[in-house]
């Protein structure tokens, strides 16, 4: 029996990815008609499992990871759809915390593109994100998951994931982002996020940093919605508390507040979903086994320590630096970047003035230009601007010359993290979200 032609398989995969990205990844078409029609043509695959939607601005990915891990620890087979990915398109499709195989994603993707990739194809032409959402809906049915957690992509009301029949909706922290699509006030953004609520279906709203967003969510939420602070929260020792039930869950100590808040949101969501089947031991195992690559992601690689965080808006950056300050994390150099349409000044304003900063020009047409990076970092200790690999190398040289072993902080766009992970040899299959057995 001959060995499989790995080079041929690799070529097939590369051709598929190149074709998929020609679907205009960055062209956003808000609306549910096309994806709903495609789901109907596929026989409503999402009816084969239970669906949970998780939206918000900050923390929705980590909350999705916590929730899926808790449910996996309870014995469910759980699909997890998230976006964007760091290294590999397959990161968008996980089952029980593991990436779906390249072969299964390739087979599914090729079929979906043939059906929905062309304007004159058999089905409605879908955008990049709609294709990915459809692949998740079909793929999770194919492998037989019991429940699927779908992270909302952009907004909520008109996001492709909102075509799915969610029996539980979760909204994490809401902040200003994607203003060109969602509106330039917190009330408008929160209204779009609230579009994933379902009448007479349970909902959970996580901690809100902005009163305008919370007021809007409270006004639009269905009756019985569980709110952070009213129905659940985090006590002074970092334990998750469910107020009406009088339950308290201890878990890993010394975590940043944002991670505690996201965990609390996931615990309340799990309680709503599981009801009397909520098992404190399985819940603790799920929380402690959950991972969310690229968020407060500490890694020791060779002779250097790194902290990776995809904080790509002002609220996320502030939370990151608040944690670094409160936890006493020693940072010796910073590598940062962002997309050109982001609030660069708002993101970078939280950088300490005394840290050497290396601004990476991303290999992406949407990446901030060197001129934009220089302008937004002019008040900081900007050491150099250049390609990601060069900025990483120069940051390593800086910390090598310093006493002790300070971290290299890499933060901003998730595309920056992807370029860094690739440069540093981090494998996609290591980006799991559940470490339990």
Secondary structure as UniProt FT lines:
FT   HELIX           6..21
FT   TURN            22..26
FT   HELIX           33..41
FT   TURN            42..43
FT   HELIX           45..48
FT   STRAND          50..55
FT   HELIX           60..73
FT   TURN            74..75
FT   STRAND          78..81
FT   HELIX           89..92
FT   STRAND          93..95
FT   TURN            96..97
FT   STRAND          98..99
FT   HELIX           102..116
FT   TURN            119..120
FT   HELIX           128..143
FT   STRAND          147..151
FT   TURN            157..158
FT   HELIX           160..163
FT   STRAND          168..171
FT   HELIX           179..182
FT   HELIX           186..193
FT   HELIX           194..196
FT   TURN            199..200
FT   STRAND          202..205
FT   HELIX           211..220
FT   TURN            223..224
FT   STRAND          226..228
FT   TURN            229..231
FT   STRAND          232..234
FT   TURN            236..237
FT   STRAND          240..242
FT   TURN            243..246
FT   STRAND          247..249
FT   HELIX           257..274
FT   HELIX           275..277
FT   HELIX           280..289
FT   TURN            293..294
FT   STRAND          297..301
FT   TURN            302..303
FT   STRAND          304..309
FT   HELIX           314..327
FT   STRAND          331..337
FT   TURN            340..341
FT   HELIX           344..348
FT   TURN            349..350
FT   TURN            353..354
FT   STRAND          356..360
FT   TURN            365..366
FT   HELIX           370..376
FT   TURN            377..379
FT   STRAND          381..386
FT   HELIX           388..400
FT   STRAND          407..412
FT   HELIX           414..424
FT   HELIX           428..430
//
